[in-house]
Amino acid sequence: MPWRDSLGAIARAARLMVGVPDYDVYAAHRRKEHPGAPVMTPAQFHRERTERRYGGGPDRIGRCC
């Protein structure tokens, strides 16, 4: 349905505007462009994106901003 495609595009644009990564787009890209390569689970994907954006992991340096 065309309106569902439009609604999906609007939702993806809104997520990108507020910095929320899109797992479905990531997974589709990995399967198409990197067949046979591992695809992160949704939990791994969101953890990796959050750490990449805000820092994290064992080497993280605490900071106020």
PDBQT receptor file of N, H, CA, C and O in Angstrom, charges set to zero:
ATOM      1  N   MET A   1       0.834  -1.176   0.000  1.00  0.00    +0.000 N 
ATOM      2  CA  MET A   1       0.000   0.000   0.000  1.00  0.00    +0.000 C 
ATOM      3  C   MET A   1       0.879   1.239   0.000  1.00  0.00    +0.000 C 
ATOM      4  O   MET A   1       1.795   1.355   0.815  1.00  0.00    +0.000 OA
ATOM      5  N   PRO A   2       0.606   2.164  -0.909  1.00  0.00    +0.000 N 
ATOM      6  CA  PRO A   2       1.456   3.356  -0.995  1.00  0.00    +0.000 C 
ATOM      7  C   PRO A   2       1.464   4.189   0.287  1.00  0.00    +0.000 C 
ATOM      8  O   PRO A   2       2.498   4.738   0.668  1.00  0.00    +0.000 OA
ATOM      9  N   TRP A   3       0.310   4.281   0.950  1.00  0.00    +0.000 N 
ATOM     10  H   TRP A   3      -0.529   3.835   0.641  1.00  0.00    +0.000 HD
ATOM     11  CA  TRP A   3       0.302   5.111   2.167  1.00  0.00    +0.000 C 
ATOM     12  C   TRP A   3       1.152   4.484   3.266  1.00  0.00    +0.000 C 
ATOM     13  O   TRP A   3       1.711   5.202   4.095  1.00  0.00    +0.000 OA
ATOM     14  N   ARG A   4       1.257   3.151   3.285  1.00  0.00    +0.000 N 
ATOM     15  H   ARG A   4       0.803   2.568   2.612  1.00  0.00    +0.000 HD
ATOM     16  CA  ARG A   4       2.129   2.505   4.284  1.00  0.00    +0.000 C 
ATOM     17  C   ARG A   4       3.585   2.798   3.988  1.00  0.00    +0.000 C 
ATOM     18  O   ARG A   4       4.368   3.026   4.909  1.00  0.00    +0.000 OA
ATOM     19  N   ASP A   5       3.962   2.795   2.714  1.00  0.00    +0.000 N 
ATOM     20  H   ASP A   5       3.325   2.610   1.966  1.00  0.00    +0.000 HD
ATOM     21  CA  ASP A   5       5.334   3.129   2.344  1.00  0.00    +0.000 C 
ATOM     22  C   ASP A   5       5.656   4.561   2.751  1.00  0.00    +0.000 C 
ATOM     23  O   ASP A   5       6.732   4.846   3.279  1.00  0.00    +0.000 OA
ATOM     24  N   SER A   6       4.705   5.457   2.497  1.00  0.00    +0.000 N 
ATOM     25  H   SER A   6       3.832   5.226   2.068  1.00  0.00    +0.000 HD
ATOM     26  CA  SER A   6       4.923   6.862   2.869  1.00  0.00    +0.000 C 
ATOM     27  C   SER A   6       5.031   7.014   4.373  1.00  0.00    +0.000 C 
ATOM     28  O   SER A   6       5.880   7.752   4.874  1.00  0.00    +0.000 OA
ATOM     29  N   LEU A   7       4.171   6.318   5.087  1.00  0.00    +0.000 N 
ATOM     30  H   LEU A   7       3.481   5.719   4.681  1.00  0.00    +0.000 HD
ATOM     31  CA  LEU A   7       4.220   6.386   6.549  1.00  0.00    +0.000 C 
ATOM     32  C   LEU A   7       5.537   5.832   7.069  1.00  0.00    +0.000 C 
ATOM     33  O   LEU A   7       6.110   6.381   8.011  1.00  0.00    +0.000 OA
ATOM     34  N   GLY A   8       6.021   4.757   6.472  1.00  0.00    +0.000 N 
ATOM     35  H   GLY A   8       5.556   4.312   5.707  1.00  0.00    +0.000 HD
ATOM     36  CA  GLY A   8       7.312   4.193   6.864  1.00  0.00    +0.000 C 
ATOM     37  C   GLY A   8       8.453   5.153   6.590  1.00  0.00    +0.000 C 
ATOM     38  O   GLY A   8       9.374   5.276   7.396  1.00  0.00    +0.000 OA
ATOM     39  N   ALA A   9       8.395   5.834   5.452  1.00  0.00    +0.000 N 
ATOM     40  H   ALA A   9       7.646   5.733   4.797  1.00  0.00    +0.000 HD
ATOM     41  CA  ALA A   9       9.440   6.805   5.115  1.00  0.00    +0.000 C 
ATOM     42  C   ALA A   9       9.427   7.969   6.092  1.00  0.00    +0.000 C 
ATOM     43  O   ALA A   9      10.483   8.455   6.497  1.00  0.00    +0.000 OA
ATOM     44  N   ILE A  10       8.252   8.411   6.468  1.00  0.00    +0.000 N 
ATOM     45  H   ILE A  10       7.394   8.016   6.139  1.00  0.00    +0.000 HD
ATOM     46  CA  ILE A  10       8.139   9.514   7.433  1.00  0.00    +0.000 C 
ATOM     47  C   ILE A  10       8.680   9.067   8.793  1.00  0.00    +0.000 C 
ATOM     48  O   ILE A  10       9.382   9.826   9.462  1.00  0.00    +0.000 OA
ATOM     49  N   ALA A  11       8.358   7.841   9.200  1.00  0.00    +0.000 N 
ATOM     50  H   ALA A  11       7.788   7.225   8.657  1.00  0.00    +0.000 HD
ATOM     51  CA  ALA A  11       8.853   7.333  10.481  1.00  0.00    +0.000 C 
ATOM     52  C   ALA A  11      10.374   7.228  10.462  1.00  0.00    +0.000 C 
ATOM     53  O   ALA A  11      11.027   7.587  11.441  1.00  0.00    +0.000 OA
ATOM     54  N   ARG A  12      10.947   6.742   9.362  1.00  0.00    +0.000 N 
ATOM     55  H   ARG A  12      10.416   6.450   8.566  1.00  0.00    +0.000 HD
ATOM     56  CA  ARG A  12      12.412   6.635   9.272  1.00  0.00    +0.000 C 
ATOM     57  C   ARG A  12      13.055   8.016   9.324  1.00  0.00    +0.000 C 
ATOM     58  O   ARG A  12      14.072   8.209   9.991  1.00  0.00    +0.000 OA
ATOM     59  N   ALA A  13      12.463   8.972   8.622  1.00  0.00    +0.000 N 
ATOM     60  H   ALA A  13      11.637   8.815   8.080  1.00  0.00    +0.000 HD
ATOM     61  CA  ALA A  13      13.006  10.332   8.631  1.00  0.00    +0.000 C 
ATOM     62  C   ALA A  13      12.948  10.933  10.032  1.00  0.00    +0.000 C 
ATOM     63  O   ALA A  13      13.892  11.588  10.474  1.00  0.00    +0.000 OA
ATOM     64  N   ALA A  14      11.833  10.705  10.726  1.00  0.00    +0.000 N 
ATOM     65  H   ALA A  14      11.066  10.173  10.367  1.00  0.00    +0.000 HD
ATOM     66  CA  ALA A  14      11.698  11.233  12.090  1.00  0.00    +0.000 C 
ATOM     67  C   ALA A  14      12.735  10.607  13.019  1.00  0.00    +0.000 C 
ATOM     68  O   ALA A  14      13.324  11.299  13.849  1.00  0.00    +0.000 OA
ATOM     69  N   ARG A  15      12.960   9.290  12.881  1.00  0.00    +0.000 N 
ATOM     70  H   ARG A  15      12.481   8.728  12.207  1.00  0.00    +0.000 HD
ATOM     71  CA  ARG A  15      13.969   8.629  13.720  1.00  0.00    +0.000 C 
ATOM     72  C   ARG A  15      15.358   9.187  13.454  1.00  0.00    +0.000 C 
ATOM     73  O   ARG A  15      16.131   9.420  14.383  1.00  0.00    +0.000 OA
ATOM     74  N   LEU A  16      15.669   9.399  12.181  1.00  0.00    +0.000 N 
ATOM     75  H   LEU A  16      15.041   9.209  11.427  1.00  0.00    +0.000 HD
ATOM     76  CA  LEU A  16      16.989   9.947  11.858  1.00  0.00    +0.000 C 
ATOM     77  C   LEU A  16      17.143  11.360  12.397  1.00  0.00    +0.000 C 
ATOM     78  O   LEU A  16      18.229  11.747  12.829  1.00  0.00    +0.000 OA
ATOM     79  N   MET A  17      16.056  12.137  12.373  1.00  0.00    +0.000 N 
ATOM     80  H   MET A  17      15.174  11.823  12.023  1.00  0.00    +0.000 HD
ATOM     81  CA  MET A  17      16.128  13.517  12.861  1.00  0.00    +0.000 C 
ATOM     82  C   MET A  17      16.448  13.578  14.346  1.00  0.00    +0.000 C 
ATOM     83  O   MET A  17      17.111  14.514  14.793  1.00  0.00    +0.000 OA
ATOM     84  N   VAL A  18      15.992  12.603  15.116  1.00  0.00    +0.000 N 
ATOM     85  H   VAL A  18      15.453  11.843  14.753  1.00  0.00    +0.000 HD
ATOM     86  CA  VAL A  18      16.263  12.612  16.556  1.00  0.00    +0.000 C 
ATOM     87  C   VAL A  18      17.401  11.671  16.928  1.00  0.00    +0.000 C 
ATOM     88  O   VAL A  18      17.694  11.482  18.109  1.00  0.00    +0.000 OA
ATOM     89  N   GLY A  19      18.045  11.080  15.921  1.00  0.00    +0.000 N 
ATOM     90  H   GLY A  19      17.808  11.233  14.962  1.00  0.00    +0.000 HD
ATOM     91  CA  GLY A  19      19.220  10.263  16.185  1.00  0.00    +0.000 C 
ATOM     92  C   GLY A  19      18.950   8.842  16.609  1.00  0.00    +0.000 C 
ATOM     93  O   GLY A  19      19.812   8.212  17.222  1.00  0.00    +0.000 OA
ATOM     94  N   VAL A  20      17.775   8.317  16.300  1.00  0.00    +0.000 N 
ATOM     95  H   VAL A  20      17.076   8.829  15.802  1.00  0.00    +0.000 HD
ATOM     96  CA  VAL A  20      17.453   6.929  16.639  1.00  0.00    +0.000 C 
ATOM     97  C   VAL A  20      17.816   6.061  15.436  1.00  0.00    +0.000 C 
ATOM     98  O   VAL A  20      17.265   6.254  14.353  1.00  0.00    +0.000 OA
ATOM     99  N   PRO A  21      18.725   5.119  15.608  1.00  0.00    +0.000 N 
ATOM    100  CA  PRO A  21      19.124   4.292  14.481  1.00  0.00    +0.000 C 
ATOM    101  C   PRO A  21      18.024   3.343  14.057  1.00  0.00    +0.000 C 
ATOM    102  O   PRO A  21      17.173   2.962  14.861  1.00  0.00    +0.000 OA
ATOM    103  N   ASP A  22      18.047   2.959  12.779  1.00  0.00    +0.000 N 
ATOM    104  H   ASP A  22      18.739   3.268  12.126  1.00  0.00    +0.000 HD
ATOM    105  CA  ASP A  22      17.021   2.084  12.217  1.00  0.00    +0.000 C 
ATOM    106  C   ASP A  22      17.605   0.697  11.999  1.00  0.00    +0.000 C 
ATOM    107  O   ASP A  22      18.379   0.483  11.066  1.00  0.00    +0.000 OA
ATOM    108  N   TYR A  23      17.238  -0.237  12.853  1.00  0.00    +0.000 N 
ATOM    109  H   TYR A  23      16.610  -0.063  13.612  1.00  0.00    +0.000 HD
ATOM    110  CA  TYR A  23      17.780  -1.594  12.779  1.00  0.00    +0.000 C 
ATOM    111  C   TYR A  23      17.401  -2.291  11.480  1.00  0.00    +0.000 C 
ATOM    112  O   TYR A  23      18.233  -2.979  10.887  1.00  0.00    +0.000 OA
ATOM    113  N   ASP A  24      16.176  -2.129  11.033  1.00  0.00    +0.000 N 
ATOM    114  H   ASP A  24      15.501  -1.571  11.514  1.00  0.00    +0.000 HD
ATOM    115  CA  ASP A  24      15.732  -2.812   9.815  1.00  0.00    +0.000 C 
ATOM    116  C   ASP A  24      16.553  -2.393   8.598  1.00  0.00    +0.000 C 
ATOM    117  O   ASP A  24      16.888  -3.225   7.756  1.00  0.00    +0.000 OA
ATOM    118  N   VAL A  25      16.874  -1.108   8.508  1.00  0.00    +0.000 N 
ATOM    119  H   VAL A  25      16.601  -0.432   9.192  1.00  0.00    +0.000 HD
ATOM    120  CA  VAL A  25      17.685  -0.628   7.387  1.00  0.00    +0.000 C 
ATOM    121  C   VAL A  25      19.097  -1.208   7.488  1.00  0.00    +0.000 C 
ATOM    122  O   VAL A  25      19.673  -1.636   6.488  1.00  0.00    +0.000 OA
ATOM    123  N   TYR A  26      19.647  -1.217   8.708  1.00  0.00    +0.000 N 
ATOM    124  H   TYR A  26      19.178  -0.869   9.520  1.00  0.00    +0.000 HD
ATOM    125  CA  TYR A  26      20.971  -1.790   8.930  1.00  0.00    +0.000 C 
ATOM    126  C   TYR A  26      20.999  -3.266   8.520  1.00  0.00    +0.000 C 
ATOM    127  O   TYR A  26      21.882  -3.691   7.774  1.00  0.00    +0.000 OA
ATOM    128  N   ALA A  27      20.023  -4.047   9.014  1.00  0.00    +0.000 N 
ATOM    129  H   ALA A  27      19.306  -3.702   9.620  1.00  0.00    +0.000 HD
ATOM    130  CA  ALA A  27      19.994  -5.478   8.737  1.00  0.00    +0.000 C 
ATOM    131  C   ALA A  27      19.826  -5.744   7.237  1.00  0.00    +0.000 C 
ATOM    132  O   ALA A  27      20.480  -6.633   6.692  1.00  0.00    +0.000 OA
ATOM    133  N   ALA A  28      18.969  -4.993   6.578  1.00  0.00    +0.000 N 
ATOM    134  H   ALA A  28      18.438  -4.271   7.021  1.00  0.00    +0.000 HD
ATOM    135  CA  ALA A  28      18.772  -5.171   5.134  1.00  0.00    +0.000 C 
ATOM    136  C   ALA A  28      20.053  -4.853   4.379  1.00  0.00    +0.000 C 
ATOM    137  O   ALA A  28      20.411  -5.566   3.441  1.00  0.00    +0.000 OA
ATOM    138  N   HIS A  29      20.744  -3.797   4.773  1.00  0.00    +0.000 N 
ATOM    139  H   HIS A  29      20.453  -3.218   5.535  1.00  0.00    +0.000 HD
ATOM    140  CA  HIS A  29      22.002  -3.428   4.132  1.00  0.00    +0.000 C 
ATOM    141  C   HIS A  29      23.047  -4.522   4.312  1.00  0.00    +0.000 C 
ATOM    142  O   HIS A  29      23.717  -4.903   3.353  1.00  0.00    +0.000 OA
ATOM    143  N   ARG A  30      23.192  -5.032   5.540  1.00  0.00    +0.000 N 
ATOM    144  H   ARG A  30      22.648  -4.722   6.320  1.00  0.00    +0.000 HD
ATOM    145  CA  ARG A  30      24.193  -6.082   5.806  1.00  0.00    +0.000 C 
ATOM    146  C   ARG A  30      23.908  -7.329   4.995  1.00  0.00    +0.000 C 
ATOM    147  O   ARG A  30      24.827  -7.937   4.447  1.00  0.00    +0.000 OA
ATOM    148  N   ARG A  31      22.648  -7.716   4.914  1.00  0.00    +0.000 N 
ATOM    149  H   ARG A  31      21.901  -7.222   5.359  1.00  0.00    +0.000 HD
ATOM    150  CA  ARG A  31      22.314  -8.933   4.174  1.00  0.00    +0.000 C 
ATOM    151  C   ARG A  31      22.532  -8.761   2.666  1.00  0.00    +0.000 C 
ATOM    152  O   ARG A  31      22.941  -9.700   1.984  1.00  0.00    +0.000 OA
ATOM    153  N   LYS A  32      22.259  -7.564   2.157  1.00  0.00    +0.000 N 
ATOM    154  H   LYS A  32      21.927  -6.802   2.711  1.00  0.00    +0.000 HD
ATOM    155  CA  LYS A  32      22.406  -7.330   0.726  1.00  0.00    +0.000 C 
ATOM    156  C   LYS A  32      23.859  -7.100   0.319  1.00  0.00    +0.000 C 
ATOM    157  O   LYS A  32      24.345  -7.703  -0.638  1.00  0.00    +0.000 OA
ATOM    158  N   GLU A  33      24.544  -6.230   1.045  1.00  0.00    +0.000 N 
ATOM    159  H   GLU A  33      24.149  -5.740   1.822  1.00  0.00    +0.000 HD
ATOM    160  CA  GLU A  33      25.896  -5.822   0.652  1.00  0.00    +0.000 C 
ATOM    161  C   GLU A  33      27.004  -6.690   1.232  1.00  0.00    +0.000 C 
ATOM    162  O   GLU A  33      28.115  -6.706   0.702  1.00  0.00    +0.000 OA
ATOM    163  N   HIS A  34      26.720  -7.408   2.308  1.00  0.00    +0.000 N 
ATOM    164  H   HIS A  34      25.818  -7.395   2.738  1.00  0.00    +0.000 HD
ATOM    165  CA  HIS A  34      27.741  -8.222   2.974  1.00  0.00    +0.000 C 
ATOM    166  C   HIS A  34      27.181  -9.609   3.271  1.00  0.00    +0.000 C 
ATOM    167  O   HIS A  34      27.103 -10.013   4.431  1.00  0.00    +0.000 OA
ATOM    168  N   PRO A  35      26.789 -10.342   2.226  1.00  0.00    +0.000 N 
ATOM    169  CA  PRO A  35      26.202 -11.669   2.474  1.00  0.00    +0.000 C 
ATOM    170  C   PRO A  35      27.213 -12.584   3.164  1.00  0.00    +0.000 C 
ATOM    171  O   PRO A  35      28.393 -12.614   2.814  1.00  0.00    +0.000 OA
ATOM    172  N   GLY A  36      26.728 -13.309   4.127  1.00  0.00    +0.000 N 
ATOM    173  H   GLY A  36      25.770 -13.284   4.411  1.00  0.00    +0.000 HD
ATOM    174  CA  GLY A  36      27.596 -14.219   4.874  1.00  0.00    +0.000 C 
ATOM    175  C   GLY A  36      28.239 -13.576   6.078  1.00  0.00    +0.000 C 
ATOM    176  O   GLY A  36      28.724 -14.276   6.967  1.00  0.00    +0.000 OA
ATOM    177  N   ALA A  37      28.254 -12.246   6.127  1.00  0.00    +0.000 N 
ATOM    178  H   ALA A  37      27.860 -11.678   5.405  1.00  0.00    +0.000 HD
ATOM    179  CA  ALA A  37      28.828 -11.553   7.286  1.00  0.00    +0.000 C 
ATOM    180  C   ALA A  37      27.807 -11.570   8.424  1.00  0.00    +0.000 C 
ATOM    181  O   ALA A  37      26.601 -11.573   8.177  1.00  0.00    +0.000 OA
ATOM    182  N   PRO A  38      28.283 -11.580   9.659  1.00  0.00    +0.000 N 
ATOM    183  CA  PRO A  38      27.330 -11.609  10.776  1.00  0.00    +0.000 C 
ATOM    184  C   PRO A  38      26.515 -10.317  10.856  1.00  0.00    +0.000 C 
ATOM    185  O   PRO A  38      26.999  -9.233  10.532  1.00  0.00    +0.000 OA
ATOM    186  N   VAL A  39      25.283 -10.466  11.291  1.00  0.00    +0.000 N 
ATOM    187  H   VAL A  39      24.890 -11.347  11.554  1.00  0.00    +0.000 HD
ATOM    188  CA  VAL A  39      24.385  -9.324  11.494  1.00  0.00    +0.000 C 
ATOM    189  C   VAL A  39      24.103  -9.242  12.992  1.00  0.00    +0.000 C 
ATOM    190  O   VAL A  39      23.696 -10.224  13.613  1.00  0.00    +0.000 OA
ATOM    191  N   MET A  40      24.322  -8.070  13.559  1.00  0.00    +0.000 N 
ATOM    192  H   MET A  40      24.652  -7.272  13.055  1.00  0.00    +0.000 HD
ATOM    193  CA  MET A  40      24.076  -7.893  14.988  1.00  0.00    +0.000 C 
ATOM    194  C   MET A  40      22.595  -8.092  15.303  1.00  0.00    +0.000 C 
ATOM    195  O   MET A  40      21.728  -7.837  14.468  1.00  0.00    +0.000 OA
ATOM    196  N   THR A  41      22.328  -8.548  16.513  1.00  0.00    +0.000 N 
ATOM    197  H   THR A  41      23.033  -8.755  17.191  1.00  0.00    +0.000 HD
ATOM    198  CA  THR A  41      20.941  -8.626  16.973  1.00  0.00    +0.000 C 
ATOM    199  C   THR A  41      20.459  -7.205  17.237  1.00  0.00    +0.000 C 
ATOM    200  O   THR A  41      21.278  -6.291  17.339  1.00  0.00    +0.000 OA
ATOM    201  N   PRO A  42      19.147  -6.998  17.351  1.00  0.00    +0.000 N 
ATOM    202  CA  PRO A  42      18.685  -5.636  17.664  1.00  0.00    +0.000 C 
ATOM    203  C   PRO A  42      19.296  -5.082  18.951  1.00  0.00    +0.000 C 
ATOM    204  O   PRO A  42      19.631  -3.898  19.009  1.00  0.00    +0.000 OA
ATOM    205  N   ALA A  43      19.447  -5.910  19.977  1.00  0.00    +0.000 N 
ATOM    206  H   ALA A  43      19.175  -6.872  19.930  1.00  0.00    +0.000 HD
ATOM    207  CA  ALA A  43      20.033  -5.432  21.231  1.00  0.00    +0.000 C 
ATOM    208  C   ALA A  43      21.497  -5.038  21.035  1.00  0.00    +0.000 C 
ATOM    209  O   ALA A  43      21.937  -4.004  21.539  1.00  0.00    +0.000 OA
ATOM    210  N   GLN A  44      22.244  -5.857  20.308  1.00  0.00    +0.000 N 
ATOM    211  H   GLN A  44      21.887  -6.697  19.899  1.00  0.00    +0.000 HD
ATOM    212  CA  GLN A  44      23.648  -5.533  20.035  1.00  0.00    +0.000 C 
ATOM    213  C   GLN A  44      23.748  -4.259  19.208  1.00  0.00    +0.000 C 
ATOM    214  O   GLN A  44      24.606  -3.413  19.460  1.00  0.00    +0.000 OA
ATOM    215  N   PHE A  45      22.868  -4.127  18.220  1.00  0.00    +0.000 N 
ATOM    216  H   PHE A  45      22.172  -4.815  18.016  1.00  0.00    +0.000 HD
ATOM    217  CA  PHE A  45      22.875  -2.956  17.348  1.00  0.00    +0.000 C 
ATOM    218  C   PHE A  45      22.634  -1.676  18.147  1.00  0.00    +0.000 C 
ATOM    219  O   PHE A  45      23.364  -0.697  17.995  1.00  0.00    +0.000 OA
ATOM    220  N   HIS A  46      21.610  -1.688  18.997  1.00  0.00    +0.000 N 
ATOM    221  H   HIS A  46      21.017  -2.484  19.121  1.00  0.00    +0.000 HD
ATOM    222  CA  HIS A  46      21.305  -0.473  19.760  1.00  0.00    +0.000 C 
ATOM    223  C   HIS A  46      22.390  -0.161  20.783  1.00  0.00    +0.000 C 
ATOM    224  O   HIS A  46      22.689   1.009  21.021  1.00  0.00    +0.000 OA
ATOM    225  N   ARG A  47      22.984  -1.185  21.391  1.00  0.00    +0.000 N 
ATOM    226  H   ARG A  47      22.741  -2.135  21.197  1.00  0.00    +0.000 HD
ATOM    227  CA  ARG A  47      24.080  -0.952  22.332  1.00  0.00    +0.000 C 
ATOM    228  C   ARG A  47      25.289  -0.354  21.609  1.00  0.00    +0.000 C 
ATOM    229  O   ARG A  47      25.904   0.594  22.098  1.00  0.00    +0.000 OA
ATOM    230  N   GLU A  48      25.626  -0.910  20.447  1.00  0.00    +0.000 N 
ATOM    231  H   GLU A  48      25.127  -1.680  20.049  1.00  0.00    +0.000 HD
ATOM    232  CA  GLU A  48      26.774  -0.423  19.686  1.00  0.00    +0.000 C 
ATOM    233  C   GLU A  48      26.548   1.022  19.239  1.00  0.00    +0.000 C 
ATOM    234  O   GLU A  48      27.457   1.848  19.330  1.00  0.00    +0.000 OA
ATOM    235  N   ARG A  49      25.349   1.329  18.759  1.00  0.00    +0.000 N 
ATOM    236  H   ARG A  49      24.611   0.658  18.685  1.00  0.00    +0.000 HD
ATOM    237  CA  ARG A  49      25.060   2.694  18.298  1.00  0.00    +0.000 C 
ATOM    238  C   ARG A  49      25.062   3.680  19.458  1.00  0.00    +0.000 C 
ATOM    239  O   ARG A  49      25.530   4.809  19.309  1.00  0.00    +0.000 OA
ATOM    240  N   THR A  50      24.550   3.269  20.604  1.00  0.00    +0.000 N 
ATOM    241  H   THR A  50      24.170   2.352  20.725  1.00  0.00    +0.000 HD
ATOM    242  CA  THR A  50      24.547   4.153  21.769  1.00  0.00    +0.000 C 
ATOM    243  C   THR A  50      25.970   4.416  22.248  1.00  0.00    +0.000 C 
ATOM    244  O   THR A  50      26.324   5.551  22.568  1.00  0.00    +0.000 OA
ATOM    245  N   GLU A  51      26.782   3.367  22.295  1.00  0.00    +0.000 N 
ATOM    246  H   GLU A  51      26.495   2.445  22.034  1.00  0.00    +0.000 HD
ATOM    247  CA  GLU A  51      28.169   3.545  22.727  1.00  0.00    +0.000 C 
ATOM    248  C   GLU A  51      28.937   4.391  21.726  1.00  0.00    +0.000 C 
ATOM    249  O   GLU A  51      29.773   5.208  22.113  1.00  0.00    +0.000 OA
ATOM    250  N   ARG A  52      28.656   4.200  20.436  1.00  0.00    +0.000 N 
ATOM    251  H   ARG A  52      27.977   3.537  20.122  1.00  0.00    +0.000 HD
ATOM    252  CA  ARG A  52      29.341   4.998  19.420  1.00  0.00    +0.000 C 
ATOM    253  C   ARG A  52      28.948   6.470  19.542  1.00  0.00    +0.000 C 
ATOM    254  O   ARG A  52      29.782   7.355  19.353  1.00  0.00    +0.000 OA
ATOM    255  N   ARG A  53      27.704   6.726  19.852  1.00  0.00    +0.000 N 
ATOM    256  H   ARG A  53      27.026   6.006  20.005  1.00  0.00    +0.000 HD
ATOM    257  CA  ARG A  53      27.230   8.108  19.926  1.00  0.00    +0.000 C 
ATOM    258  C   ARG A  53      27.649   8.800  21.220  1.00  0.00    +0.000 C 
ATOM    259  O   ARG A  53      28.091   9.949  21.203  1.00  0.00    +0.000 OA
ATOM    260  N   TYR A  54      27.506   8.093  22.346  1.00  0.00    +0.000 N 
ATOM    261  H   TYR A  54      27.147   7.160  22.360  1.00  0.00    +0.000 HD
ATOM    262  CA  TYR A  54      27.750   8.735  23.637  1.00  0.00    +0.000 C 
ATOM    263  C   TYR A  54      29.031   8.279  24.308  1.00  0.00    +0.000 C 
ATOM    264  O   TYR A  54      29.370   8.755  25.392  1.00  0.00    +0.000 OA
ATOM    265  N   GLY A  55      29.737   7.371  23.680  1.00  0.00    +0.000 N 
ATOM    266  H   GLY A  55      29.461   6.984  22.800  1.00  0.00    +0.000 HD
ATOM    267  CA  GLY A  55      30.918   6.817  24.311  1.00  0.00    +0.000 C 
ATOM    268  C   GLY A  55      30.494   5.693  25.218  1.00  0.00    +0.000 C 
ATOM    269  O   GLY A  55      29.332   5.612  25.614  1.00  0.00    +0.000 OA
ATOM    270  N   GLY A  56      31.404   4.845  25.543  1.00  0.00    +0.000 N 
ATOM    271  H   GLY A  56      32.349   4.911  25.222  1.00  0.00    +0.000 HD
ATOM    272  CA  GLY A  56      31.056   3.727  26.416  1.00  0.00    +0.000 C 
ATOM    273  C   GLY A  56      32.134   2.680  26.345  1.00  0.00    +0.000 C 
ATOM    274  O   GLY A  56      33.164   2.872  25.700  1.00  0.00    +0.000 OA
ATOM    275  N   GLY A  57      31.900   1.594  26.997  1.00  0.00    +0.000 N 
ATOM    276  H   GLY A  57      31.063   1.438  27.521  1.00  0.00    +0.000 HD
ATOM    277  CA  GLY A  57      32.856   0.517  27.003  1.00  0.00    +0.000 C 
ATOM    278  C   GLY A  57      33.889   0.712  28.096  1.00  0.00    +0.000 C 
ATOM    279  O   GLY A  57      33.809   1.665  28.871  1.00  0.00    +0.000 OA
ATOM    280  N   PRO A  58      34.857  -0.190  28.159  1.00  0.00    +0.000 N 
ATOM    281  CA  PRO A  58      35.825  -0.145  29.257  1.00  0.00    +0.000 C 
ATOM    282  C   PRO A  58      36.750   1.063  29.207  1.00  0.00    +0.000 C 
ATOM    283  O   PRO A  58      37.296   1.453  30.239  1.00  0.00    +0.000 OA
ATOM    284  N   ASP A  59      36.940   1.659  28.054  1.00  0.00    +0.000 N 
ATOM    285  H   ASP A  59      36.497   1.342  27.216  1.00  0.00    +0.000 HD
ATOM    286  CA  ASP A  59      37.850   2.800  27.939  1.00  0.00    +0.000 C 
ATOM    287  C   ASP A  59      37.144   4.132  28.111  1.00  0.00    +0.000 C 
ATOM    288  O   ASP A  59      37.755   5.184  27.923  1.00  0.00    +0.000 OA
ATOM    289  N   ARG A  60      35.885   4.104  28.461  1.00  0.00    +0.000 N 
ATOM    290  H   ARG A  60      35.388   3.249  28.614  1.00  0.00    +0.000 HD
ATOM    291  CA  ARG A  60      35.124   5.340  28.567  1.00  0.00    +0.000 C 
ATOM    292  C   ARG A  60      35.652   6.211  29.691  1.00  0.00    +0.000 C 
ATOM    293  O   ARG A  60      35.934   5.739  30.792  1.00  0.00    +0.000 OA
ATOM    294  N   ILE A  61      35.776   7.451  29.398  1.00  0.00    +0.000 N 
ATOM    295  H   ILE A  61      35.547   7.835  28.503  1.00  0.00    +0.000 HD
ATOM    296  CA  ILE A  61      36.188   8.443  30.391  1.00  0.00    +0.000 C 
ATOM    297  C   ILE A  61      34.937   9.185  30.822  1.00  0.00    +0.000 C 
ATOM    298  O   ILE A  61      34.236   9.765  29.993  1.00  0.00    +0.000 OA
ATOM    299  N   GLY A  62      34.659   9.167  32.108  1.00  0.00    +0.000 N 
ATOM    300  H   GLY A  62      35.228   8.696  32.781  1.00  0.00    +0.000 HD
ATOM    301  CA  GLY A  62      33.481   9.863  32.607  1.00  0.00    +0.000 C 
ATOM    302  C   GLY A  62      33.598  11.357  32.383  1.00  0.00    +0.000 C 
ATOM    303  O   GLY A  62      34.654  11.950  32.605  1.00  0.00    +0.000 OA
ATOM    304  N   ARG A  63      32.532  11.943  31.953  1.00  0.00    +0.000 N 
ATOM    305  H   ARG A  63      31.675  11.461  31.773  1.00  0.00    +0.000 HD
ATOM    306  CA  ARG A  63      32.530  13.385  31.741  1.00  0.00    +0.000 C 
ATOM    307  C   ARG A  63      31.112  13.907  31.931  1.00  0.00    +0.000 C 
ATOM    308  O   ARG A  63      30.140  13.154  31.871  1.00  0.00    +0.000 OA
ATOM    309  N   CYS A  64      31.020  15.175  32.154  1.00  0.00    +0.000 N 
ATOM    310  H   CYS A  64      31.810  15.787  32.203  1.00  0.00    +0.000 HD
ATOM    311  CA  CYS A  64      29.715  15.745  32.447  1.00  0.00    +0.000 C 
ATOM    312  C   CYS A  64      28.945  16.080  31.177  1.00  0.00    +0.000 C 
ATOM    313  O   CYS A  64      27.716  16.128  31.213  1.00  0.00    +0.000 OA
ATOM    314  N   CYS A  65      29.623  16.313  30.057  1.00  0.00    +0.000 N 
ATOM    315  H   CYS A  65      30.622  16.275  30.028  1.00  0.00    +0.000 HD
ATOM    316  CA  CYS A  65      28.901  16.647  28.828  1.00  0.00    +0.000 C 
ATOM    317  C   CYS A  65      29.717  16.325  27.614  1.00  0.00    +0.000 C 
ATOM    318  O   CYS A  65      29.265  16.541  26.490  1.00  0.00    +0.000 OA
TER     319      CYS A  65
